[in-house]
Amino acid sequence: MVACISIFSGAGGLDIGATQASAKLVACVEYDHDAAETLRLNHTKLKAEVFEADIKDISFKRWNDSSDRILIGGPPCQPFSKNGYWVKNDNRLIADDPRNMIGQYLRALKEMRPNGFLFENVESILHPTNIASFQGFVQSAEKLGYACTVYRANSADYGVPQKRKRVFVFGIRGLKNKIPLPEITHSDPHQPELMNGYKPYVGVGSFIEKFAGDAFAEPQENASKGTYYYELCHVPRGKNYIALGKLKDYKGRTFRAGGRFWNFLQKLHPDEPSITIAAQPGPWVGPFHWDNRRLRVPEAAAIQTFPDKYKFFGNRRSVQKQIGNAVPCLLGRRMVEHLIEHLK
């Protein structure tokens, strides 16, 4: 069994995926207290030691004695506005820059020397303002002896009831050539030319219908006193604010297309994947339930494919952030399985 070390673990979405991929999760490193407590609350599922610490204070040499091990994690990357300034100085990058957690990921690779690694991040890491930093990471990993494959994934392509785009880097130590890209399992049925025998995207209905009863009701879900509740009630299932301008006999406000964020008043459709679950959504940012309310915690967690009865620590804002920042567990499983399959 492959031993797995997780860094920047958050609420454990990628970690759950790793355990579902039959990896033995040995340790989780997480700085945020609430997220670390969430990991501890779910010890029976994760079965790993939780290190609640600044990653700069963790030595990864303690885990370099195993012959079969992987490193997984998605570092926060707020410093990208500094746009690759560190690429010219590997020493400053890897050890000393307090702002760029990509450097700490590379330090973990250098000290731990795992057989393989899985790096995860937001799609915007490939934006022109960030690409130099990302390319610097890949180049540095290659210098450490890893063949790196970059992959842009949509979680809906793997049976997750959510359209969520992420960038992964698969690194295999000692290989001369990159491994192939993972094969998708699902595709958009509205684009039949792309189906190619794949299963259709999975809708949210079967994932969240069990949480519809009053027993799961939350005070925060009620939107009826809000500014745009009338408009929300008239948005059709699976649509957003733009649909209001096309309704017959509708007497509420309409909004110019492009005048609002695309997820403004976005409403779920039970037969379709959700839009991305956000970590810090505004008061009228979707997805909203088709019953014209905000999502409940277990519903948001289910859309992220966390196991039933997964526990979260912290206040409502903290829990939303943890869920929204997580890798969907099922997507994590597919990516870790692909990594393990290609280990030497």
Secondary structure, DSSP 4 states (H G I P E B T S, - for coil): --EEEEES-TTSHHHHHHHHTT-EEEEEEE--HHHHHHHHHTHHHH--EEEES-GGG--GGGGTT-SSEEEEE----GGGGGTTGGGG-HHIIIII-SS-HHHHHHHHHHHH--SEEEEEEEGGGGSTTTHHHHHHHHHHHHHTTEEEEEEEEEGGGGT-SB--EEEEEEEEET-SSPPPPPPP-EE-TT-GGGTTTPEEPPPSHHHHGGG-SGGG--GGG--TTSTTHHHHHHSPTT--GGGGGG-TT--S----TTSS-TTBT-B--TTS-B-PPPSS--TTBSPEETTTEEPPHHHHHHHTTPPTT----S-HHHHHHHHHHSPPHHHHHHHHHHHHHT--
